[in-house]
């Protein structure tokens, strides 16, 4: 069952940065004011992520109470809507240790889905790297972790986060967060680089007409994962209140706060998004390397990451309820010091956003992201490469901004996919 195209189009239009980079410069703010507004926007974004996660949780409740095509479609739509504000928070990673230490709870990927539930025979039966590759905890009330029997009879939030997540020290054992929920709503995407997303039936949750067995435990797992997502986002929202730990940390030293902003912009642009999430999959032409691989929502997630990067520079954010936030920003600070450099930064951010919008429109109207990166798809490959090129190019200007603001040496995340592509094939 596919998502309604009109719904997806509405989502894409809702996040389009209509006037994102056309704001005039304020009088030069001080660094402390810039960092304070950055923290205020962080709080708003995490609060919006929390609000949409609660709506997703309610939609999951409705699905589990009455598992039909209609309630499953509504839960999937709520998941996609929840991704919008969350992806725009990813720019707070890398420069903020509190966020980086927490992020794996909610957005870790890729995941070995055989840990969680049934998988197609094409998935295989074992992995040299992961003894829990096909543990299928939903079907098994006892599993072995590090050679020991572990009681999995109750799939509680505590079990998922405390025992199952990264079980055996394997990062691919992702048991919680958006992508575990995504898998449980869509199921595997078995289409390779062909059209179509996951197609899990609603009857996988129907206790009276159960498909694939263990519908009660599957429902328990899904509800526990959703409960955890809400509580984890509540934790991060609290961290960015005026007296929250993340806010206090970033505001303690305004210069270090500016470093945090630019580290997040540069590292997400280059190593994480351009490299690990995009170029790697394009080099390998591998649909398993797409970020939202079960739902085919990757084009939207990449677009919202790019919007978040640009917003960290401009200080602009439109909240889920339509409220617009503006305030002292890096844009103002750089413009006061070097107007030419500010224009360069704005122009490069806009070029990347334009390329991402082209990719998103293609994702809505022509083919999904996993098809775009498919081998032999010259036009789709070129669309993705243009977005990668924009991200790489804007990172160069981020580095020039760091130098212009006399912030010293700032380490940005790298990626073999960009820095040493040959290593990817070794």
N, C-alpha and C positions, 0 to 999 in steps of 0.2 A: 504494500500500500504506500503510495507516494504522498508527500505533502502537497497541499493545494498551492499551485504556483502563485496565485494572487496573494496568499498569505506571505510567502517568501519575498515577493516583490515589495510588499508593504514593509517588511522588516528591513530590506536593503535601503528603501527610500527613507525610512525613519532614521537611519544612522548616517545618511549621506552628509558630508561636511559642507553644507551649502555655502557658508560664509566663513569657513574656519580660518582662512589665512588672509582675510581682507581687513583686519582690524588696525586702526591707527595706533601708533606708539603713545603710551602715557609718558609723562615726565619720568625720568629715570627713577625707578624704585630702588630701595636698598635690598640687599640679598635676603635679609630677614623677612621682609614683606613678601618676596617671591616664594620663599620656602613655606611661609605660613599659608599662602593661597594654595600652593601645591598640596599641602596636608589637608586643607579644607576640601579640595576637590577629591582627594583620595577617600576621605570619609564619605563623601556623597556617592562616589562610584561603588564603594563596597556596600553602602546602605542600599543602593539600587540593586546590586547583585543579590543581596539578602532578600529584598522584597520580591524579586522575580523567582528566587529559589523557593520562597514560601508559596508562591503561586504554583510552581511546579509540584511542590509537595502536596498541595490541595488537589491538583489534577491527577496525581498518582493515587491519592486516596479514592478519588472518583473512579479511576480505572479498576482498582482492586475491589471496590464495592460492586461494580457492575462492568465486568470486562467485555466490552463490545468494540467494534471497529471505531465507533464514534468517540468513546472515551480514550481509546489508545491514540487516535489521531490528535485529540485535545492535549494529551500528555506530551506527545512528541512536539506539538506546537509550543507548549509551555517550556519545554527544554530548549528549543531553538531561541525563544525569546529571552530566556535566562542567560544564554551565552553572550548576548550583546553587551550588557554592562560589564560582565566579568572579563571578557577579552580586552576591554578598554582599560582594565586595571593592571594588565600584565606589564605595563611600562614601570610599575612600582617594584618589579623584581630587580634583582642584580644589585641595585644601589641600596636596598633596604634589607638588612639581614633578617629582620623579623618576618618580612614577607617571604623571602627565599626559604627560610627554615620551615615555613608553613605550607607553601604552595603545592608541594607534592600530595598533600591530603585531598586537594580538590581538582587538580588538573594534570596529574601525572599521566603520561602516555609514552609510547604505545603500551598496550596491555595484552598479556596472554590470556585471552578470554576463556580458554579451556579450564582455567583455574576456577571460574565462576559457574559455568553452566554447560549445557550440551553444545557440541560443535559438529560441523560437517566432517565426514570422513576425510575430505581433502586436507583438513587441518593437520592430520598426522596423529601419531599416538605417543610420541616422546620427543624430548629435546635434551641435547647434551648440556645445555646451560640451565635448564629448569626442570627439576624433578616433579614439580607440581603443574606441569604444562597442561595436563588433562585431568587434574584432580577432581574437577566438577563438584565443588563443595555443596552445590544445591542438591545433587543426587546422593551425596555420601555424608552420613552423620559422623563418620570418623575418617580423618585423613592423616597421612604421615608427613610430618615436618621435621627435617633433619634426622630422619630415621626413627622418630618417635610418634606413636599414635596420639592424635590430638582430638579431643571431643569437639565435634562440629554440630552437635544436635540442635543448638540454638544459634541462629544467625542474627545475633543482636548487634547493635552498633558497636558495642565494646569488643565483640569478637572480630568484626570486620576490621576495625581500626587497630586493635591491640595485638591480634594474633595473625590474621590473614594478610594484612597489608605488608608487602615486601617479605612474605614468608620465605624462610630459607636464605634470606639475604639477597633475594633476586628482585631487582627494581621492576621487572616486567610483571611481577605479581601485584598488579594494581587492583585493589579490592574496593576502593572508595572513590568518591568524586564524580565529576560530570561524566567521565568516559565509562565508568562502570554502569552508571545509570543509562547512558546512551546505549550501551550494549544490551541492557535488559529491556529497553523500549523498542529497539530496532532489530536486534539480533545481528548475526554476521552479514556483511555485504559479500556475497559469493559471486559477484559479477565481474571481478577483476577490473580491467579498464573499460568494460562495457557499461551500458546504461543500467541504472537501478541501484537502490540502496538496500539496507537490510530489510527483511520482510517478516519479522516475527509476528505470529498471529496473536490476536487478543486472547484466544483460548488457552494460551500458555499461562494465563492467570485465572482461568475459569475452573473453580473447584468442582463444578458439577459436570463439566464437559472438557476435561483437562487434556491438552495436547502436550506431548513430550515429557509427561510425568512430573511429579514433584511441584505441582502448581502452588501448593501451600507454602513450601519452602522458597520458591522463586518469589512469591509475593512478600514473604518475610524479608528476604534479602533486599529487594527493591525498596521496601519501606525503610529498612535500616539505613541503606545508602542515602536515601533522600533526607532522613532525619539528621544524619551526620553532615550532609552538605549544608543544611540550614544552620546547624550549631557551629560548624567551622567558619561559615561566613559571618555569623554573629560575633565570633571571637575576633575576626579581623576588622569588622566594623568598629568594635569597641577599641581596638588598638589604635584607630585613627581619630577617635574623639579628641577634643581639645587637650585632655589630660591623659590620653592613651599612650601606651609605651612607644608605638611607632612614631607618633607625633612628637613626643618628647625627645626621642632619639634624633630625628631628622632636624628638629629646630634647635638642638643644643648648640650647634656650631653652624651658622649660616653658610659659611664657605663649604663645609662638608656637605651641607644640604644641597647646594648647587651641584656638587660632585655626584651626589645620589641621583639627582634628576637626570643629569647627562649620562651617567653610567647606565641607568635604565633605558634611556633613549637609544644609546649607541649599542648596547649589548643585545637588546631585543631586536633592533634593526638588523644587525649584522649576524652575530653568531647564532642566535636562536631562530629568528624568523627567516631571514634570507638563507641561512645555512642549513640548520638542522631540520627545519620544518618544510622548506621549499626546495632548495638546491639538491639536497640529498635524494629526495623522491624523484626529482627531475633527472638526475644522473642515472638512477637505477630504474626509472620508469616503473616504479613499484607502488601500487595503490595502498599497500600496507603502511606506507610512509606518509599518508595524509592524516592531518590532525584529527578531524571529526570523521573517522573512517566508516562508522556504522550508519550514520545519518546522511552522509554526503553534504554536510554543512560547512565544509572546510573553507570554501570561498568567502563565506560570511565571517568566519572566525579570523581569517587573515586580514580582511578589510578592517575589522574592528580593532585588531592589534595596531594597524597602521594609523587609524583614527586616534587611538590612545597615545601613540608616540607623538603625533602632531600636537595633540592637546596639551601634552606635558610642556611643550615649547610655548604655545600661545596662551595657556591658562584658561582656555574656553572649555566648557562642558555643558551639554544639554541633558538635564536629568530625565529619568524615566517618565516623570509627570509633566515634562515640557519646560520646566524652569531652566532658565539659562544662567550659567555662572560665568562671571568674568572677574579678572583681578590682576594684580601685578604678576608679571611673568618673565621668563627668560627672554621672550621676544622683546619686551620693553628694555630689559637690562642690556641686551646685545645691541639693540638699535641705538641706545644712548652712547654706546662705546664705539660702534662701528656699523653705521647704517647700511653700508654695502654688504657686509657679512650677514646682517639680519635679513636683508632681501634675498641673499643667496640661500640662506637656511629655509626661509619661507617658500621660495620657489622650488627647492628640492623636495620639501615635504609635500607640496602640492603635486609635483610630478609623480611622486610615489602614490599618493592618494588617487590620482587620475588613473594610473595603471591598475591599481587595486579595484577601482570602480569598473574598469573594462573587464577585468577578470570576474568580478561579481555578476555583472550583467550577462556575461557568457555563461556563468554558472546557473543563472536563472532561465536563460532563454535558449541555450545551445547544448551545453554538455556540462557535467559536473567536474569537480577538480580532479578526481581520479582518472577521468577520461582525458582531461587536458594534459596530464603528465605522461600519458601512454606513449609507448614507443611508436614512432612513425607519424605521430600527430603533430605535424610541423606548425600548424597555426595555433593549436592549443599550447604546445611547448613554448612558442614565442610569446604568447600572452603571459604565461607564468614567468618566463625569463625577464620580460620587461618590468614586472613588479620586483623581481629580485634585483635587477640592475638599479632600480630606483632606491631600494633599501640600502644597497652597498654604497651608492653615490651619496646619499644623505648622511651616511655614517662618516664619510670623509669630512663633511662640513661640521658635523657634531664635534669631531676632533679639533677642527679649527676654532670652534666656539670655546672649547675647553682651554685652548692656548690663549685666545683673546681675553678670556676672563682671568687669566693667570692662576689657574687651578692646579698647576703642577702635572705630574704624571698620573693619568687615569687609565686603568686597565679595563679594556672592553673585551667581552667574550668573543673568541674566535670560533672557527669551524673548519674541520678538514675538508668539508664539501666545497668550501670557497678557497681555503688556503693551500690545500694539498689534495686535490681531487683524486689523484692516483691512489691515495691511501684507502679510499672508499671501496675500491675493487680488490684490495689485497685480502 
